[in-house]
Amino acid sequence: MTIIVPKRRDLLTGSLAAAAASAFGGLGAQAAGVDPSMTIVVPPEKIPWKPLYNFPPGMAEAAAMTGSISEPGQYYVLIRWHQGYMSAPHWYETDRMCVVLSGVWYVASGEDFAPDKTVPVPAGSYVRRVAKTPHYDGVIKSAPEPAVIAISGIGPIHYHLTDESKPGWREV
């Protein structure tokens, strides 16, 4: 007579599967749904887009999702840059962590505005803006779509232009 001893992994996997089947009555898992006091879902059409800073309409919008850039504490904001527009060189007091959600965001560092020297950053990329360092960004005119960027940091922040004699935006 041969005795087969199951491997530890097989025993554990079988035990977990049996426990799961027992817990769900053998019917499989059912979705718990969403309790809006625990999980807040904002569909795209309900995102609260507003003009970015005092820039002209149609150039760029922002949507504060959590917190506020003008209040102490963490904030999470979405920025949508339309084609043909960029910010002027500027800086902030604190680091900003950015993720490109869609489109291609064009970024550069430094005080001199040179849109032809920007680097294209595709969707899925991460960009960290280091505190008190000048930079600028936006979307070139020939891009096929706007870029949407998720930005998080610690507020309050203030938008400091490197050349206050010029507007905070540029058409490219």
Buried (B, 14 or more C-beta within 10 A) or exposed (E): EEEEEEEEEEEEEEEEEEEEEEEEEEEEEEEEEEEEEEEEEEEEEEBEEEEBEEBEEEBBBBBBBEBBBEEEEEBBBBBBBBBBBBBBBBBBEBBBEBBBBBBBBBBBBEBEBEBEEBEBBEBEBEBEBEBEEBBBBBBBEEBEEBBBBBBBBBBBBEBBBBBEEEBBBBEB
